[in-house]
């Protein structure tokens, strides 16, 4: 089955936002063995939406659109497609009730333009939108499938994954299934060297290395009748890769380092307290994205001032005076101080210079010390990260979580 | 002049990478007043590239392609376009010399497939590529302009900015300039209703509302001879919008709420300490993304445990016992406690239930209290946010920063 993606929105066309929707949808379709042949972006213009839709209808079996389902006069995707297919627009009662209830609940006036969100082409059905008010539309006509989804990714994505993909998977019959292995501490080229014979000799599953922002991954992809068959094809290859370079693997599939670390903390019943300076709360933010972490994370302190380092982390004022707030010794005292104050198993600390100002020849922007303390052991490790302020924060936070993971293996 | 962008590459089509090239090119064209009507993504397939190019040729004056200029058999953009325009492919001597020199310099064998990079359609000229080996192609035919650029962004972007944009600006003679107003506390549809007469009566500048994740924006876009003229056209409309709904505006252009708040704090010389529970460090992370905030942010505490609320924020254990950790009273005590402990002008606190677990009928997932304390005034405000854990964190952090902004207006 051939699919194509049409993203509607002048904000995409003019480069106000990057088109992540096409990317997300293409990935999801690939996984259920549906080939995508074209993506098109078109503005909020009736004639052009209709034209692009009619071209797509000629050459593809499945057309998925995003954008233009909202309440404003710019939102005309449904109207343009209905006209292209000679369908009338009718009120969908379910959608209307939901919209009316929303306005009652938030005690806001129901403005007339909101009615538009409940209008859909006849013979079609709605795809529930659990985040926003504009439902999606699913319609089948003459062996073609048309799916219209809203533009905002946080509304679009659950509708795609929960409704559209299961529905399309039934139609497709084949699946593509991938397994991702994530590596830390080994470069892309050395990894490839160690696996080159495997990579070259495989066509199904395929083995593809990929690198981005300090992370190297290997994707093993199998095409099969169903997921179970695909998994059986992947297992022996995964095992061989693990045999060769398994000690560098820290996560699988969509797992992030914070997911891995949080899981280890929770399962092992270990408590932790975190003292952050240069990362400004990012380590804690990442860890608290994981449900259930409140069992392990006792507290975190963003000790931006020296005063807070002294008061909340028991850092010796002399240490700061002699070695500076960004130093091996301060990082160690921060980690030990917060561990003892919070009565936790582990204290993790980070202090550094995120920039753009504050760097010197001796202590340049990007210099970061990560401190670790448990009841047997307190130490800190020096890093030098490149990039802008936010990139340095990101890399430093990830390095701290990687260091924590290594230590947690010993528990 | 109407332009369209065609991005060639199976890796884009299948969702291996996000299409940032279309975004970058569209932004650059917008700034020189060239309207983009379509973006298309197509795979490395001769017939489909040709088909897409011929459609574009019918409807647009300028066609910019990216991708498919390299040495491999997949790289067929130039061939497909040459065939579509009935042009022969010829060797470009300048490009050939550069490629041969490269292979000499790196002492590698010149493989025959590299010749392909020096082939261009007759009557066209090359666009120098200072990073890689594949030159771009510029060709004018029958009032149409065709520009072919390589796919890798770090090669494409310098060629775009240094050669193509100056060349196209001469042809265009106009620029487009936008002003963005960001709103909080008003819905997209009510905002549009209050401005509908303005929106309808304007064609240059245009006024376009746009909503995403709890934020509503208005973009005013003017087409003019130069930036100064555009600004003069935008000012009266911006003033009229401010007159009607100015009290909902919190930021302009690319500013985020944390930028606005950090600027206010730093400029007014106000110190702040933050106590976060459900947002887990996100407010602090956002604020510390802004350079210079160390002058104002004294500390932040992620008080996940009750013990840390009591020890670091002076919350009364009785308050937690009687009203719970997620309550109006606890939020107030957190804000006041951290303000006094940190000896700051303002204490900001947040406590809530980010989910997915921990909700009850009385205190559901998404319930959040934001507390505020200064020397005259301590209070908290109740919110109910929808979404998943990370969305609730995001919305709650933004709401806290918005509340802080409102209070900072009084300083």
Interface residues (C-beta under 8 A of the other chain):
Chain A: X10 X11 X12 X13 X14 X15 X16 X17 X18 X19 X20 X22 X23 X24 X25 X26 X27 X28 X29 X30 X36 X37 X38 X39 X40 X41 X42 X43 X48 X52 X55 X70 X71 X72 X73 X74 X108 X109 X111 X113 X114 X131 X152 X154 X274 X276 X279 X280 X281 X282 X283 X284 X285 X287 X288 X289 X291 X292 X293 X294 X297 X298 X299 X300 X301 X302 X303 X304 X305 X307 X308 X311 X312 X341 X342 X354 X355 X356 X357 X389 X390 X393
Chain B: X12 X13 X14 X15 X16 X17 X18 X19 X20 X22 X23 X24 X25 X26 X27 X28 X29 X30 X36 X37 X38 X39 X40 X41 X42 X43 X48 X52 X55 X187 X188 X189 X190 X192 X193 X199 X208 X209 X210 X211 X212 X213 X219 X274 X276 X279 X280 X281 X282 X283 X284 X285 X287 X288 X289 X291 X292 X293 X294 X297 X298 X299 X300 X301 X302 X303 X304 X305 X307 X308 X311 X312 X341 X342 X354 X355 X356 X357 X358 X386 X387 X389 X390 X391 X393
